[in-house]
Amino acid sequence: MPENKFLLPTLMLGTFMAAIDSSIVNVSLPVIRQQFGVSLTYAEWVITAYMISFTLFIPLTNWLKKRIGYFRLFTYSVAIFTTGSLLCSLSGSLHALIVSRIIQAVGGGAISPVSLAILSENFPAERRGNAIGWWGIGNVLGPTLGPTLGGFLTHYFGWQSIFYVNLPFGIITIFMCMKYLSFLKLQPVSKPAFDTLGYSWFALFVVAVQLMISFISDYGFPSWQLPTALAVAGFALYKYIRSSNKDNALLDLSVFKSAVFNKAAIVVVIRSLALYGGMFFLPFLLQDLLGYSPVQSALLLLPNALMMLFTRPFAGKLADKGFIRNSSVAGIALVAISFLLFSRINVGTSLIFIIVSMLVRGLGISLLVSPVSTALLNAVRSDQSATATSLNALLQQFGGSIGIAVSGVIHNFIYTIYLKRFNEQFAEHYALRDGFLISALVIATAIIPAMDLPENARLKSSKITGE
């Protein structure tokens, strides 16, 4: 590939646009519900429909890549996402908004895995970690800043503005694709058959998992709906795996024969469980308990974002130099420490302590994300990169969704127990404290698989031997 200085910025911009929209709607949901005069359960389909459609489209990226190539797939995905955003902002009913969100998700579901696959295949191994570090800034900052930006835009400009904000980003990204990604048009394409049976089992699995998450939120753990959905999800996953042993399978599951890939995948799941779950508690801590406004909360989250902005490239360079295992373990430890620091925050805690906690969290995430992603991609062959990036996105989505749902249930359960002994403020404080402590414990378990991630010498040999 010829030197292309704008390849990475183009991929970063598209990824940031899609990533921020995964969480920006959450804060606006009460306003949307009130305007359309519907129940909370019905209004939640604005989020649920997006999540299901987003997840269902991810495994199609490998098949579409073979049929139309990376250039068209990425450019069309950005265009569909941008069009869906426009339709969302123009929606005059909740039905129209839900349909528009589905259109938006069809484009958004491919942007992250496709951009990471393009990056992986067009950057040499010795520079891949640094590139992933820069690329990951948008992928991580999006969910981090989404709720705060959504609250700010909704408060001052109405809920429609959270979708209008995507339009200039989308148009600029499409222009940059046409100008800087055109070399991808040379990629050969083919017409592989579509794995209808495999995709049907996968779709059933995704729907069952999303229902399981919904049941956790609505009914808690002791309910018949939860084990039923779990059984259906398990059966569908079993049938999907059994049906995937063919040439036209949507995903090449042989990547799981690599021990390095498996260890990295486990870290991704645990990381998503803890990070998304822990992020669930932060708005309650900053706004409900400490009484900060949404704008003040945004400023308090800024050190976390700035730390990631400045340290993600550094973490990527460490990954390129072979510091995979050590960086990952250090990142896990720092994120766990940040959760412990959050658990100590209460009314009257100094701003300095809060800011330091945010800085520790940002540094930990930077050290954790880039090395693990680099290990995961370097553990597979180049022709498996599309599958690897799709699975990475799927595992992150599933882990994050389950983490948020379980965190909500745990918080309500602990809060109810403490409310019997203390007033509302103390009960909220103790529930948040225990929630952060549980998140610290969950992320700490990722040290076990992370200790088996390779350093540079083992990483090169694992790509050859498949260990």
C-alpha positions in Angstrom: 0.0 0.0 0.0 1.4 3.5 -0.8 1.9 5.9 2.1 -1.5 7.3 2.9 -1.5 9.8 5.8 -5.2 10.3 5.7 -6.2 6.6 5.9 -6.2 6.5 9.7 -8.0 9.8 10.2 -10.7 8.7 7.8 -11.3 5.5 9.7 -11.1 7.3 13.0 -13.8 9.8 12.1 -16.3 7.2 10.9 -15.7 5.0 14.0 -16.1 7.9 16.4 -19.4 8.9 14.7 -20.8 5.4 15.1 -19.4 4.8 18.6 -20.8 8.0 20.1 -24.3 7.1 18.8 -24.3 3.9 20.7 -24.9 5.8 24.0 -25.9 9.3 23.1 -29.6 8.5 23.0 -29.9 7.1 26.5 -30.0 10.4 28.3 -32.6 11.7 25.8 -35.0 8.8 26.2 -37.2 10.5 28.9 -37.7 13.6 26.7 -38.5 11.4 23.7 -41.0 9.4 25.8 -42.7 12.6 27.0 -43.0 14.1 23.6 -44.6 11.1 22.0 -46.6 10.2 25.1 -45.7 6.5 25.3 -44.7 4.1 28.1 -41.1 3.7 29.2 -41.2 0.1 27.9 -42.2 1.2 24.5 -39.8 4.1 24.4 -36.9 1.7 25.2 -37.3 0.2 21.8 -35.5 3.2 20.5 -32.4 1.7 22.1 -33.3 -2.0 21.9 -34.1 -1.9 18.1 -30.7 -0.2 17.4 -28.8 -2.7 19.6 -30.4 -5.8 18.0 -30.1 -4.5 14.4 -26.5 -3.3 15.1 -25.5 -6.8 16.4 -27.3 -8.7 13.6 -25.5 -6.8 10.9 -21.9 -7.3 12.3 -21.4 -10.9 11.1 -22.5 -9.9 7.6 -19.5 -7.7 7.1 -17.2 -10.6 6.2 -19.6 -11.8 3.5 -20.2 -8.3 2.2 -16.5 -7.6 2.1 -16.0 -10.5 -0.3 -18.9 -9.4 -2.5 -18.4 -5.6 -2.8 -15.0 -5.0 -1.2 -13.9 -2.8 1.7 -14.2 0.6 -0.1 -17.9 0.2 -1.0 -18.8 -1.5 2.3 -17.3 1.2 4.5 -18.5 4.1 2.3 -22.0 2.7 2.0 -22.1 2.0 5.7 -21.3 5.6 6.5 -23.8 6.8 4.0 -26.6 4.6 5.4 -25.8 5.6 8.9 -25.9 9.3 8.0 -29.2 8.8 6.1 -30.6 7.0 9.1 -29.5 9.9 11.4 -31.3 12.4 9.2 -34.5 10.3 9.2 -34.3 10.0 13.0 -34.1 13.7 13.4 -37.2 14.2 11.1 -39.3 11.4 12.8 -42.8 12.6 13.7 -43.8 9.4 15.6 -42.1 6.8 17.7 -42.8 4.2 15.1 -40.9 6.3 12.5 -38.0 6.9 15.0 -37.6 3.2 15.7 -37.6 2.3 11.9 -35.0 5.1 11.4 -32.9 3.7 14.2 -32.9 0.3 12.5 -31.7 2.0 9.3 -29.0 3.8 11.3 -27.9 0.6 12.9 -27.5 -1.3 9.6 -24.9 1.3 8.7 -23.4 1.6 12.1 -23.0 -2.2 12.6 -20.3 -2.5 9.9 -18.3 0.7 10.5 -16.2 -0.3 13.5 -15.3 -3.9 12.4 -14.7 -2.9 8.8 -12.5 0.1 9.7 -10.5 -2.1 12.1 -10.1 -4.8 9.4 -8.9 -2.1 6.8 -6.5 -0.8 9.4 -5.2 -4.3 10.2 -4.7 -5.3 6.6 -3.0 -2.0 5.5 -0.6 -1.4 8.3 2.4 -3.6 8.8 2.6 -5.6 12.1 5.3 -3.4 13.5 3.1 -0.3 13.2 -0.3 -1.9 13.8 -0.4 -1.4 17.5 0.2 2.4 17.2 -2.5 2.7 14.5 -4.9 0.8 16.7 -4.1 3.1 19.6 -5.1 6.2 17.5 -8.1 4.4 16.0 -9.3 3.3 19.4 -9.6 6.9 20.6 -12.8 7.4 18.8 -14.1 3.9 19.6 -13.6 4.5 23.4 -14.3 8.2 23.6 -17.6 7.8 21.8 -19.4 5.7 24.5 -17.6 7.8 27.2 -18.8 11.2 26.0 -22.1 10.1 24.4 -24.3 10.4 27.5 -22.9 13.8 28.5 -23.1 15.2 24.9 -26.6 13.8 24.6 -27.8 15.5 27.7 -26.2 18.8 26.7 -27.7 18.8 23.2 -31.1 17.7 24.4 -31.3 20.3 27.1 -30.3 23.2 24.8 -31.4 22.2 21.3 -34.0 19.4 21.7 -33.6 15.6 21.2 -33.5 15.9 17.4 -30.1 17.6 17.7 -28.4 14.3 18.9 -29.1 13.0 15.4 -28.4 16.2 13.4 -24.9 16.3 14.9 -24.0 13.2 12.8 -24.8 14.8 9.5 -21.6 17.0 9.1 -19.4 14.1 10.4 -21.0 11.7 8.0 -20.7 14.0 5.0 -17.0 14.8 5.7 -16.3 11.1 6.2 -17.9 10.2 2.9 -15.8 12.8 1.2 -12.6 11.5 2.8 -13.5 8.0 1.8 -13.9 9.0 -1.9 -10.5 10.8 -1.7 -8.3 8.7 0.5 -9.8 5.1 0.4 -10.2 4.8 -3.3 -7.1 2.5 -3.5 -9.3 -0.2 -1.8 -11.3 -0.4 -5.1 -8.5 -2.6 -6.4 -9.4 -5.3 -3.9 -10.7 -8.4 -5.7 -14.3 -9.4 -5.1 -16.2 -12.6 -5.5 -19.8 -13.9 -5.1 -19.8 -16.4 -2.2 -23.1 -18.0 -1.4 -25.0 -16.7 1.6 -25.2 -19.0 4.7 -28.9 -18.7 5.3 -29.2 -21.5 7.9 -26.2 -20.3 9.9 -27.4 -16.7 9.9 -30.9 -17.8 11.0 -29.4 -19.6 14.1 -27.2 -16.6 14.8 -30.1 -14.2 14.6 -32.1 -16.4 17.0 -29.1 -16.4 19.4 -28.8 -12.6 19.2 -32.6 -12.0 19.8 -32.6 -14.5 22.7 -29.6 -12.8 24.3 -31.2 -9.4 24.0 -34.4 -10.7 25.5 -32.4 -12.2 28.3 -30.9 -8.8 29.0 -34.3 -7.2 28.9 -35.7 -9.9 31.3 -32.8 -9.2 33.7 -33.8 -5.5 33.7 -37.5 -6.1 34.0 -37.8 -9.2 36.2 -34.4 -9.7 37.9 -32.7 -13.0 38.2 -35.3 -15.2 39.9 -37.8 -15.4 37.0 -38.8 -18.1 34.6 -38.3 -15.8 31.6 -34.5 -15.6 32.2 -33.6 -19.3 32.1 -36.0 -19.8 29.2 -34.2 -17.1 27.1 -30.9 -18.5 28.3 -31.8 -22.0 27.1 -32.9 -20.7 23.7 -29.8 -18.7 23.3 -27.6 -21.7 24.3 -29.4 -24.0 21.8 -29.2 -21.5 19.0 -25.5 -20.9 19.6 -24.9 -24.6 19.6 -26.7 -25.0 16.3 -24.9 -22.1 14.8 -21.5 -23.5 15.7 -22.5 -26.9 14.3 -23.6 -25.3 11.0 -20.6 -23.1 10.6 -18.2 -25.9 9.4 -18.5 -25.0 5.7 -16.9 -22.8 3.1 -19.6 -20.1 3.0 -19.9 -19.7 6.8 -20.5 -16.1 7.8 -17.6 -16.2 10.3 -14.5 -18.3 10.2 -14.7 -19.9 13.7 -11.4 -21.6 13.2 -9.8 -18.4 14.7 -10.7 -19.9 18.1 -8.1 -22.6 17.5 -5.5 -19.9 18.4 -4.9 -19.9 22.1 -3.7 -16.3 21.9 -7.0 -15.2 20.2 -9.0 -17.0 22.8 -7.2 -15.4 25.7 -7.6 -11.9 24.1 -11.3 -12.6 23.4 -11.8 -13.5 27.1 -10.2 -10.3 28.2 -12.4 -8.3 25.7 -15.5 -9.8 27.3 -14.5 -9.2 30.9 -13.3 -5.7 30.0 -16.6 -4.8 28.4 -18.6 -6.3 31.3 -16.7 -4.2 33.8 -16.2 -1.0 31.8 -19.7 -0.6 30.5 -21.1 -1.7 33.9 -18.9 0.7 35.7 -19.9 3.5 33.3 -23.5 2.8 34.3 -22.8 3.9 37.8 -20.9 7.2 37.0 -24.0 9.4 36.1 -25.7 8.3 39.4 -22.5 9.1 41.3 -21.8 12.5 39.8 -25.4 13.8 39.4 -27.7 12.0 41.8 -25.4 11.6 44.7 -23.0 14.5 44.4 -25.5 16.9 42.8 -23.4 18.0 39.8 -25.3 19.3 36.8 -24.9 17.5 33.4 -22.5 20.2 32.2 -20.4 19.9 35.4 -20.4 16.1 35.0 -19.1 16.5 31.5 -16.2 18.6 32.8 -15.5 16.0 35.4 -15.4 13.3 32.7 -13.0 15.4 30.6 -9.8 14.3 32.4 -10.7 10.7 31.7 -11.2 11.5 28.0 -8.1 13.7 27.7 -5.9 11.0 29.4 -7.1 8.5 26.8 -6.5 11.0 24.0 -2.9 11.5 25.0 -2.0 8.0 26.1 -3.7 5.7 23.5 -1.0 6.3 20.9 1.7 5.6 23.5 0.0 2.4 24.5 -0.2 1.4 20.8 3.6 2.0 20.4 4.2 -0.3 23.5 2.1 -3.0 21.7 4.3 -2.6 18.6 7.4 -3.1 20.7 6.0 -6.3 22.1 4.7 -5.1 25.5 1.4 -7.0 25.2 1.1 -8.9 28.4 2.7 -6.4 30.7 0.7 -3.4 29.3 -2.6 -5.4 29.5 -2.0 -6.4 33.1 -1.0 -2.9 34.1 -4.1 -1.5 32.4 -6.4 -4.0 34.2 -4.8 -3.1 37.5 -5.2 0.6 36.9 -8.9 0.3 35.9 -9.5 -1.9 39.0 -7.8 0.8 41.1 -10.0 3.5 39.5 -13.1 1.6 40.5 -11.8 1.4 44.1 -11.2 5.1 44.1 -14.7 5.7 42.8 -16.0 3.6 45.6 -14.4 6.1 48.1 -16.1 9.2 46.6 -18.9 10.6 48.7 -20.6 14.0 49.4 -17.8 16.4 50.3 -15.0 14.5 48.4 -12.6 17.0 46.9 -12.5 17.7 43.2 -8.8 16.8 43.1 -9.6 13.2 44.2 -12.3 12.9 41.6 -10.1 14.2 38.8 -7.2 11.8 39.9 -9.7 8.9 39.8 -10.7 9.9 36.3 -7.1 10.1 35.2 -6.2 6.7 36.6 -9.2 5.2 34.7 -8.2 6.9 31.4 -4.7 5.6 31.6 -5.8 2.1 32.5 -8.2 1.9 29.6 -5.5 3.1 27.2 -3.0 0.5 28.4 -5.7 -2.2 28.3 -7.4 -1.7 24.9 -4.6 -1.3 22.3 -2.4 -4.3 23.4 -5.3 -6.7 23.6 -6.7 -5.6 20.2 -3.2 -5.9 18.7 -2.8 -9.4 20.2 -6.2 -10.5 18.9 -5.5 -9.3 15.4 -1.9 -10.6 15.2 -3.0 -14.0 16.4 -4.9 -14.7 13.1 -4.0 -14.9 9.4 -4.5 -11.8 7.3 -7.4 -13.5 5.5 -9.1 -13.9 8.9 -8.9 -10.3 9.9 -12.4 -9.5 8.9 -13.7 -12.3 11.0 -11.5 -11.4 13.9 -12.6 -7.7 13.9 -16.3 -8.8 13.6 -16.0 -11.2 16.6 -14.2 -8.4 18.6 -17.1 -6.1 18.0 -19.6 -8.8 18.8 -17.9 -9.7 22.1 -17.6 -6.1 23.1 -21.3 -5.5 22.3 -22.5 -8.5 24.2 -20.2 -7.9 27.1 -21.2 -4.3 27.4 -25.0 -5.0 27.1 -24.9 -7.7 29.7 -22.7 -5.5 32.0 -25.1 -2.6 31.8 -28.2 -4.8 32.5 -26.6 -6.7 35.4 -25.2 -3.5 36.9 -28.7 -2.0 36.9 -30.1 -5.1 38.6 -27.3 -5.2 41.2 -27.6 -1.5 42.0 -31.4 -1.7 42.6 -31.0 -4.9 44.7 -28.3 -3.4 46.9 -30.1 -0.1 47.2 -33.3 -1.8 48.4 -31.4 -3.7 51.1 -29.6 -0.5 52.4 -32.8 1.5 52.2 -34.2 -0.7 55.0 -31.4 0.5 57.3 -30.6 4.0 56.1 -32.1 7.0 54.4 -32.1 7.5 50.6 -28.8 9.4 50.4 -26.9 6.8 52.5 -28.5 3.9 50.7 -27.6 5.4 47.3 -24.0 6.0 48.5 -23.5 2.4 49.8 -25.2 0.9 46.7 -22.8 2.8 44.4 -19.8 2.0 46.6 -20.6 -1.8 46.4 -21.3 -1.5 42.6 -17.9 0.0 42.0 -16.3 -2.7 44.2 -18.0 -5.4 42.3 -16.8 -3.8 39.0 -13.2 -3.7 40.4 -13.5 -7.4 41.2 -14.8 -8.3 37.8 -12.1 -6.4 35.9 -9.4 -7.9 38.1 -10.4 -11.4 37.0 -9.2 -10.5 33.5 -5.6 -10.6 34.8 -5.8 -14.4 34.7 -6.2 -14.7 30.8 -4.1 -11.6 30.3 -1.1 -13.3 32.0 -1.1 -15.8 29.1 -1.0 -13.1 26.4 2.4 -13.1 24.5 5.2 -10.8 24.4 6.8 -10.1 21.0 8.7 -13.3 20.5 5.8 -15.6 21.4 3.4 -13.5 19.3 5.4 -14.0 16.1 5.6 -17.8 16.7 1.9 -18.1 17.5 1.0 -16.7 14.1 2.9 -19.5 12.5 2.1 -22.4 14.7 -1.4 -21.4 15.6 -0.7 -21.8 19.3 
